[in-house]
């Protein structure tokens, strides 16, 4: 069965455009395979490994807000996962930059055999849009 409205779908009185997509990798934080999941303080899981930046513009005639959503597809995964969202209020013809941080945990999977977090090697696909089916911008990064 196909849902009538996809995840993240919303009604609005205006139109929006997305531009200026970029992914900036943090070279000071190295991705690891086999993080220690048994540690009580896993502060390294919350280190930012990448920052995704976009610009959202209200191209319509009404002041309203847009909820921009960031989805990530991990190498080897069959589905994309929501990794962030931001609500931005905009007047007509106004635009604003929006940034999303990707943490080590966001790019990791729980390995049930190893009982620890791992970051798969390969190409990660990053998508930003108004909903899971309304992707406006996309790019990739590799580990």
N, CA and C of each residue as an Amber inpcrd file, in Angstrom:
protein
   429
   0.8400000  -1.1680000   0.0000000   0.0000000   0.0000000   0.0000000
   0.8970000   1.2470000   0.0000000   0.5710000   2.1980000  -0.8270000
   1.3130000   3.4540000  -0.8980000   0.6250000   4.4790000  -0.0060000
   1.3610000   5.0910000   0.9210000   0.7230000   6.0980000   1.7810000
   0.2910000   7.3200000   0.9730000  -0.7680000   7.9490000   1.4170000
  -1.2670000   9.1390000   0.7360000  -0.2880000  10.2990000   0.8910000
   0.3180000  10.4110000   2.0710000   1.2830000  11.4800000   2.3450000
   2.5520000  10.8600000   2.8960000   3.6840000  11.2050000   2.3100000
   4.9630000  10.6590000   2.7500000   5.4100000  11.3060000   4.0610000
   6.3960000  10.6610000   4.7080000   6.9440000  11.1900000   5.9480000
   7.5070000  12.5890000   5.6950000   7.1240000  13.5320000   6.5510000
   7.6250000  14.8910000   6.4270000   6.7680000  15.7820000   5.5660000
   5.7140000  15.2310000   4.9630000   4.8590000  16.0240000   4.0930000
   4.1530000  17.0960000   4.9140000   4.0840000  18.2920000   4.3950000
   3.3790000  19.3700000   5.0800000   2.7410000  20.3040000   4.0850000
   1.6680000  20.9420000   4.5090000   0.9950000  21.9260000   3.6730000
   1.5490000  23.3060000   3.9820000   1.5850000  24.1750000   2.9920000
   2.0880000  25.5210000   3.1840000   1.3520000  26.4750000   2.2510000
   1.4410000  27.7560000   2.5590000   0.8240000  28.7780000   1.7250000
   1.8320000  29.4310000   0.7890000   3.0310000  28.8900000   0.7400000
   4.0770000  29.5250000  -0.0390000   4.8860000  28.4760000  -0.7960000
   5.8790000  28.9280000  -1.5390000   6.8050000  28.0550000  -2.2570000
   8.2200000  28.3630000  -1.7910000   9.0700000  27.3440000  -1.8590000
  10.4370000  27.4990000  -1.3840000  11.4110000  26.9450000  -2.4040000
  12.5950000  27.5240000  -2.4360000  13.6750000  26.9820000  -3.2570000
  14.8590000  26.6800000  -2.3520000  15.6390000  25.6890000  -2.7580000
  16.8250000  25.2530000  -2.0210000  18.0280000  25.4610000  -2.9270000
  19.1370000  25.9280000  -2.3430000  20.3530000  26.1410000  -3.1380000
  21.5730000  26.0700000  -2.2290000  22.7430000  26.2980000  -2.8230000
  24.0250000  26.4130000  -2.1110000  24.3410000  25.2010000  -1.2360000
  24.1570000  24.0120000  -1.7710000  24.4270000  22.7750000  -1.0320000
  25.9270000  22.5570000  -0.9010000  26.3710000  22.2510000   0.3180000
  27.7780000  21.8850000   0.5140000  27.9050000  20.9260000   1.6940000
  28.9330000  20.0850000   1.6340000  29.2780000  19.1700000   2.7190000
  30.7170000  19.4750000   3.1030000  30.9300000  19.8560000   4.3430000
  32.2720000  20.1340000   4.8490000  32.6450000  19.0640000   5.8670000
  33.6360000  18.2430000   5.5230000  34.0990000  17.2000000   6.4350000
  35.0450000  17.7890000   7.4570000  34.9110000  17.3590000   8.6980000
  35.7890000  17.7890000   9.7750000  37.0060000  16.8680000   9.7860000
  38.1360000  17.3680000   9.3340000  39.3410000  16.5350000   9.2420000
  39.9710000  16.2700000  10.6060000  39.5380000  17.0050000  11.6510000
  40.0660000  16.7770000  12.9980000  39.4230000  15.5730000  13.6700000
  38.2750000  15.1300000  13.1440000  37.5800000  13.9750000  13.6960000
  37.6790000  12.8580000  12.6830000  38.3450000  11.7800000  13.0660000
  38.5030000  10.6640000  12.1310000  37.4390000   9.6190000  12.4120000
  36.8230000   9.1330000  11.3630000  35.8560000   8.0520000  11.5090000
  36.6100000   6.7680000  11.8200000  36.0310000   5.9630000  12.6960000
  36.6590000   4.7170000  13.0970000  35.7010000   3.5770000  12.8420000
  36.2420000   2.4230000  12.6950000  35.4340000   1.2270000  12.6470000
  35.6490000   0.5290000  13.9770000  34.5720000   0.0860000  14.5980000
  34.6960000  -0.6390000  15.8510000  34.8550000   0.2600000  17.0570000
  33.9040000   1.1850000  17.2560000  33.9340000   2.0160000  18.4550000
  33.5970000   1.1530000  19.6650000  34.0920000   1.5190000  20.8150000
  33.8420000   0.7620000  22.0360000  32.4520000   1.0910000  22.5680000
  31.4950000   0.2070000  22.3310000  30.1150000   0.4500000  22.7320000
  29.8900000   0.1700000  24.2080000  30.8300000  -0.4700000  24.8780000
  30.6510000  -0.7890000  26.2870000  31.0810000   0.3430000  27.2050000
  31.7100000   1.3640000  26.6700000  32.1500000   2.4880000  27.4950000
  30.9390000   3.2650000  27.9830000  30.9950000   3.7490000  29.2090000
  29.8550000   4.4870000  29.7460000  29.7680000   5.8870000  29.1700000
  30.8830000   6.4990000  28.8630000  30.8860000   7.8320000  28.2600000
  31.4170000   7.7220000  26.8440000  30.5370000   7.7970000  25.8830000
  30.9390000   7.6780000  24.4860000  30.8820000   9.0520000  23.8370000
  31.6270000   9.9720000  24.3760000  31.5730000  11.3380000  23.8560000
  32.0190000  11.4200000  22.4010000  32.8660000  10.4880000  21.9610000
  33.3070000  10.5350000  20.5650000  32.1670000  10.2400000  19.5950000
  31.1200000   9.5510000  20.0170000  29.9770000   9.2970000  19.1480000
  29.2270000  10.5810000  18.8030000  29.4160000  11.6120000  19.5950000
  28.7000000  12.8640000  19.3830000  29.5930000  13.9590000  18.7960000
  30.8010000  13.5790000  18.3690000  31.6670000  14.5120000  17.6550000
  31.1010000  14.7380000  16.2590000  31.1420000  15.9740000  15.8060000
  30.6510000  16.3110000  14.4710000  31.6940000  15.9340000  13.4360000
  31.2980000  15.0730000  12.4870000  32.2180000  14.6390000  11.4330000
  32.0030000  15.4090000  10.1400000  30.8270000  16.0170000   9.9840000
  30.5390000  16.7800000   8.7710000  29.4540000  17.8040000   9.0510000
  29.4970000  18.8910000   8.3060000  28.4590000  19.9120000   8.3650000
  27.8770000  20.0720000   6.9710000  26.5690000  19.9400000   6.8790000
  25.8590000  20.1020000   5.6110000  25.1950000  21.4750000   5.6410000
  25.4380000  22.2690000   4.6060000  24.8930000  23.6200000   4.5270000
  24.0450000  23.7800000   3.2740000  22.9450000  24.5120000   3.4280000
  22.0710000  24.8540000   2.3100000  21.5790000  26.2820000   2.5020000
  20.8730000  26.7890000   1.5160000  20.1720000  28.0670000   1.6310000
  18.7300000  27.8110000   1.2150000  17.7890000  28.2650000   2.0530000
  16.3610000  28.1260000   1.7700000  15.8060000  29.5130000   1.4970000
  15.0170000  29.6380000   0.4300000  14.4140000  30.9200000   0.0540000
  12.9040000  30.7550000  -0.0810000  12.1710000  31.7510000   0.4070000
  10.7230000  31.7980000   0.2460000  10.4420000  32.5130000  -1.0750000
  10.0100000  31.7680000  -2.0700000   9.7530000  32.3340000  -3.3930000
   8.2810000  32.6550000  -3.6110000   7.4810000  32.4980000  -2.5770000
   6.0460000  32.7550000  -2.6790000   5.6560000  34.1310000  -2.1800000
   4.3660000  34.3150000  -1.9550000   3.8070000  35.6160000  -1.5890000
   3.4420000  35.7530000  -0.1120000   3.6680000  34.7260000   0.6980000
   3.2320000  34.7520000   2.0900000   4.3970000  34.4600000   3.0290000
   4.3900000  35.0930000   4.1840000   5.3500000  34.7680000   5.2430000
   4.9310000  33.4510000   5.8680000   5.8630000  32.5530000   5.9590000
   5.5820000  31.2420000   6.5380000   6.9130000  30.5530000   6.8720000
   6.8620000  29.3170000   7.2520000   8.0740000  28.5740000   7.6200000
   8.1980000  27.3140000   6.7860000   9.4330000  26.9250000   6.5510000
   9.7480000  25.6870000   5.8380000  10.5380000  24.7760000   6.7650000
  10.1900000  23.4930000   6.7800000  10.9430000  22.5140000   7.5510000
  11.8370000  21.7570000   6.5760000  13.1210000  22.0770000   6.6140000
  14.1200000  21.3980000   5.7760000  14.5710000  20.1370000   6.4950000
  14.6700000  19.0420000   5.7500000  14.9950000  17.7520000   6.3420000
  16.2430000  17.1620000   5.7000000  17.1050000  16.5930000   6.5400000
  18.3410000  15.9640000   6.0770000  18.2050000  14.4520000   6.2160000
  18.4270000  13.7560000   5.1090000  18.3970000  12.2970000   5.0920000
  19.7720000  11.7760000   4.7030000  20.1270000  10.6190000   5.2690000
  21.4230000  10.0060000   5.0040000  21.2070000   8.5520000   4.6230000
  21.8880000   8.1230000   3.5690000  21.8950000   6.7090000   3.2050000
  23.2970000   6.1870000   3.4390000  23.4090000   5.2900000   4.4070000
  24.6840000   4.6910000   4.7900000  25.0560000   3.6310000   3.7580000
  26.3440000   3.4930000   3.4170000  26.7480000   2.4700000   2.4350000
  26.2220000   1.0860000   2.8210000  25.6140000   0.4210000   1.8650000
  25.0840000  -0.9180000   2.0920000  23.6560000  -0.9340000   2.6150000
  23.1230000   0.1930000   3.0300000  21.7480000   0.2520000   3.5370000
  20.7800000   0.3830000   2.3680000  19.5890000  -0.1710000   2.5330000
  18.6000000  -0.1000000   1.4600000  17.6610000   1.0970000   1.6060000
  17.6940000   1.7520000   2.7570000  16.8160000   2.8990000   2.9800000
  17.6050000   4.0910000   3.4940000  17.0040000   5.2490000   3.3710000
  17.6030000   6.4700000   3.9210000  16.9950000   6.7370000   5.2850000
  17.7610000   7.4220000   6.1330000  17.3100000   7.7090000   7.4920000
  17.3230000   9.2120000   7.7330000  16.3050000   9.6910000   8.4230000
  16.2460000  11.0940000   8.8080000  17.3350000  11.3570000   9.8390000
  18.1960000  12.3380000   9.5870000  19.2920000  12.6610000  10.5000000
  19.2360000  14.0920000  11.0000000  18.2510000  14.8770000  10.5680000
  18.1090000  16.2260000  11.0790000  17.0000000  16.9710000  10.3640000
  16.4680000  17.9790000  11.0460000  15.4760000  18.8510000  10.4330000
  15.5260000  20.1950000  11.1320000  15.1810000  21.2410000  10.3870000
  15.2010000  22.6020000  10.9070000  14.0340000  23.3740000  10.3290000
  13.3100000  24.0780000  11.2020000  12.2030000  24.9220000  10.7690000
  12.7160000  26.3520000  10.6410000  12.5210000  26.9410000   9.4590000
  13.0280000  28.2760000   9.1690000  11.8640000  29.1770000   8.7610000
  11.6320000  30.2450000   9.5330000  10.5910000  31.2220000   9.2050000
  11.1580000  32.2280000   8.2100000  10.3830000  32.4750000   7.1360000
  10.8610000  33.3560000   6.0810000   9.7370000  34.2500000   5.5630000
  10.0520000  35.5190000   5.3540000   9.1460000  36.4470000   4.6800000
   9.2360000  36.2110000   3.1800000   8.2870000  36.7210000   2.3960000
   8.3850000  36.5740000   0.9390000   9.6960000  37.1580000   0.4180000
  10.3200000  36.4750000  -0.5150000  11.5860000  36.8700000  -1.1560000
  12.7870000  36.8860000  -0.2180000  12.6550000  36.3270000   0.9640000
  13.7770000  36.2490000   1.9060000  14.4180000  34.8650000   1.8110000
  15.6900000  34.8070000   2.1680000  16.3810000  33.5170000   2.2160000
  17.2520000  33.4820000   3.4610000  17.6090000  32.2830000   3.8530000
  18.4150000  32.1180000   5.0600000  19.2570000  30.8520000   4.9340000
  20.5050000  30.9070000   5.4180000  21.3110000  29.6810000   5.4310000
  20.8150000  28.7290000   6.5210000  20.9410000  27.4380000   6.2420000
  20.5620000  26.3990000   7.1920000  21.7110000  25.4080000   7.2450000
  22.0920000  24.9840000   8.4470000  23.1760000  23.9990000   8.5860000
  22.7040000  22.8170000   9.4220000  23.2500000  21.6740000   9.0890000
  22.9950000  20.4320000   9.8130000  24.3400000  19.8300000  10.1870000
  24.4760000  19.3600000  11.4100000  25.6820000  18.6520000  11.8130000
  25.4510000  17.1510000  11.7540000  26.4120000  16.4330000  11.1970000
  26.3760000  14.9730000  11.2050000  27.4020000  14.4820000  12.2150000
  26.9230000  13.7310000  13.2080000  27.7980000  13.1980000  14.2460000
  28.2590000  11.7880000  13.8780000  29.2770000  11.2960000  14.5570000
  29.7330000   9.9230000  14.3190000  28.5820000   8.9370000  14.4660000
  27.7310000   9.1650000  15.4560000  26.5960000   8.2580000  15.6580000
  25.6530000   8.2840000  14.4640000  25.4970000   9.4460000  13.8290000
  24.6110000   9.5680000  12.6690000  25.0950000   8.7500000  11.4770000
  26.3980000   8.5680000  11.3620000  26.9500000   7.8220000  10.2270000
  27.3200000   6.3880000  10.6180000  26.8580000   5.9530000  11.7920000
  27.2030000   4.6300000  12.3160000  26.0060000   3.6930000  12.3070000
  26.3380000   2.4140000  12.3720000  25.3470000   1.3540000  12.5440000
  25.7650000   0.5090000  13.7380000  24.7740000  -0.0600000  14.4220000
  25.0640000  -0.9670000  15.5210000  25.3220000  -2.3570000  14.9470000
  26.4960000  -2.8830000  15.2300000  26.8620000  -4.2240000  14.7770000
  26.4980000  -5.2060000  15.8850000  25.5060000  -6.0590000  15.6350000
  25.0280000  -6.9740000  16.6630000  26.0260000  -8.0830000  16.9700000
  26.8650000  -8.4330000  16.0120000  27.8710000  -9.4700000  16.2450000
  29.0110000  -8.9110000  17.0950000  29.5230000  -7.7390000  16.7100000
  30.6230000  -7.1260000  17.4500000  30.1610000  -6.4240000  18.7240000
  28.8470000  -6.1320000  18.8120000  28.2790000  -5.4000000  19.9410000
  28.9400000  -4.0360000  20.1190000  29.0540000  -3.3250000  18.9980000
  29.6340000  -1.9880000  19.0260000  29.1980000  -1.2020000  17.7960000
  29.3710000   0.1230000  17.8660000  29.0670000   0.9980000  16.7410000
  30.1740000   0.9140000  15.7070000  29.8000000   0.8470000  14.4290000
  30.7710000   0.8380000  13.3400000  30.3110000   1.8130000  12.2590000
  31.2960000   2.4050000  11.5910000  31.0090000   3.2620000  10.4460000
  31.4410000   2.5020000   9.1970000  30.4630000   2.1120000   8.3710000
  30.8130000   1.3810000   7.1520000  31.6740000   2.2310000   6.2320000
  32.6330000   1.5970000   5.6050000  33.4610000   2.2730000   4.6070000
  32.6770000   2.3620000   3.3140000  32.8510000   3.4580000   2.6020000
  32.1720000   3.6100000   1.3250000  31.6390000   5.0170000   1.1480000
  30.6700000   5.1440000   0.2430000  30.1060000   6.4390000  -0.0960000
  28.7650000   6.6280000   0.6050000  28.6590000   7.7110000   1.3610000
  27.4380000   8.0880000   2.0600000  26.6790000   9.0820000   1.1870000
  25.3930000   8.8520000   0.9790000  24.5810000   9.7730000   0.1930000
  23.8050000  10.6770000   1.1470000  23.9100000  11.9920000   0.9170000
  23.2500000  13.0010000   1.7400000  22.1760000  13.6740000   0.8950000
  20.9510000  13.7550000   1.4310000  19.8320000  14.3650000   0.7190000
  19.1430000  15.3790000   1.6160000  18.7800000  16.5290000   1.0530000
  18.0630000  17.5610000   1.7890000  16.8290000  17.9300000   0.9800000
  15.7010000  18.0760000   1.6850000  14.4780000  18.4480000   0.9860000
  13.3480000  18.7630000   1.9290000  12.1520000  18.8460000   1.3490000
  10.9560000  19.1950000   2.1100000  10.2820000  17.9640000   2.7180000
  10.5960000  16.7770000   2.2030000  10.0820000  15.5250000   2.7550000
  10.9570000  14.3880000   2.2400000  10.6550000  13.1880000   2.6760000
  11.4540000  12.0310000   2.2650000  11.3580000  11.7800000   0.7590000
  10.2610000  12.1770000   0.1470000  10.1020000  11.9820000  -1.2980000
  10.3150000  13.2600000  -2.1030000  10.5230000  14.3800000  -1.4290000
  10.7160000  15.6620000  -2.1030000  12.1330000  16.1730000  -1.8490000
  13.1160000  15.4480000  -2.3880000  14.5190000  15.7920000  -2.2180000
  14.8650000  16.9180000  -3.1870000  15.4170000  18.0010000  -2.6450000
  15.7570000  19.1740000  -3.4640000  17.2370000  19.1790000  -3.8500000
  18.1140000  18.7590000  -2.9200000  19.5550000  18.7940000  -3.1410000
  20.1670000  17.4990000  -2.6140000  21.2560000  17.0680000  -3.2450000
  21.9300000  15.8770000  -2.7420000  23.4020000  15.8870000  -3.1170000
  24.1550000  15.1200000  -2.3370000  25.5800000  14.9920000  -2.5630000
  26.0900000  13.7690000  -1.8330000  27.4030000  13.5630000  -1.9040000
  27.9990000  12.3920000  -1.2790000  29.2950000  12.7590000  -0.5750000
  29.7020000  11.8910000   0.3390000  31.0480000  11.9190000   0.9010000
  31.4700000  10.4870000   1.1540000  32.7700000  10.2600000   1.2080000
  33.2810000   8.8940000   1.3640000  34.1670000   8.7880000   2.5860000
  34.1320000   7.6070000   3.1940000  35.0290000   7.2640000   4.3050000
  35.8760000   6.0840000   3.8750000
